Amino acid sequence: MDKFDINPEKKIIDKIKYYVRESRDNRLFNLDNDIIFEEPLVGFAAGKDKLFAEYKNIIGDFHLTPAEWLGKITQKFSESSVIVWVLPISEKTINSNKAKNRYPSKRWAHTRNYGEKFNNSLREYVVSLLEDKGYSAIAPMLSEDFSWEESSETGIASSWSERHAVYAAGLGTFGLCDGLITPQGKAMRCGSVITNLELKSSAREYEVHDQYCLFAQQGTCGRCIARCPGGAITEDGHNKRKCLEYQQRIIDPSRYGVEVAGCGLCQAGVPCESQIP
Ligand code: B12
């Protein structure tokens, strides 16, 4: 059996890219059947990376480390690694949301709804890929132990932040609106799986957590402030409560024929939508 002995990182990257390219679930099948996500970025972080321990201070004690997640499914491991991916939203969908200033476009709403279902199927696929080779793997987002709470320091936060995992794997830094800005921009969804297969970490080529944000670095831009229809973004940052309330009270998913619609106006019509500005 190929145990992923030689260059497992490349094999995993190729499998994830293939899945995203070929899966029928990566399609807006209720609209024009175009792709939901473009080619993904894939990266790796070591479970023992000090950042994951630091997240207990930055986010809260309830935010679990990779070893704590893995410990929920196996005791047989000495190392842990985190596999992350970034799924860039298609240009057509970004353009459709750019044209909106109060409610999201239909393509965006379908991307939130069906795109996250696809993201879940990718999480399951990556877990089964590793299990088939004899490794243990867990996708925290699919675990019954995944939870969110409202902490006094960070507001709404969960027991596993996929953006912080992507940050650790070198694929993006945070923006004024909290969105993670990656080399393919901020209009993306991301995912992660933790495994006991030891993987080589990707390079992290930034010094500070908000390095790619023009507002944070130069005091310019701030376009996401004006884009937010809920008044949730100011020069002081992102008010998660207001953001959540806008999404829950104002946006009616049934208008779009979906269960969850999101908003995402801060992710389109901004210079970081599909690149590092
Ligand atoms: C809870 C949640 C929400 C909450 C709160 C969001 C938040 N900022 O935490 C609400 C309901 C408001 C929300 C809204 C949206 N969400 Co949401 N949400 C989540 C969820 C489930 C958990 C997030 C979490 O736990 N965050 C932890 C907290 C602590 O993170 P934070 O406050 O943003 O982090 C700050 C600090 O840590 C700080 N920081 C301070 N010092 C330091 C030092 C270091 C070293 C580091 C690294 C960081 C750091 O940096 C951050 C920015 O200020 C994730 C899925 C997941 N499991 O990750 C999706 C997720 C964050 N959401 C996502 C999306 C797309 C959205 C929406 C755009 C909705 C939509 N689909 O249209 C909006 C707007 C998001 C926004 N502007 O952030 C995407 C993010 C995509 C992106 N480009 O960033 C995620 C990752 C889902 C996914 N799998 O793709 N969401």
Residues whose N, C-alpha, C, O or C-beta is under 5 A from the ligand:
A	BS01	B12	I58 I59 R112 T154 I156 A157 S158 W160 S161 E162 R163 Y167 F174 G175 C177 D178 G179 L180 K186 M188 R189 C190 H209 K240 C243 L244 G262 C263 G264
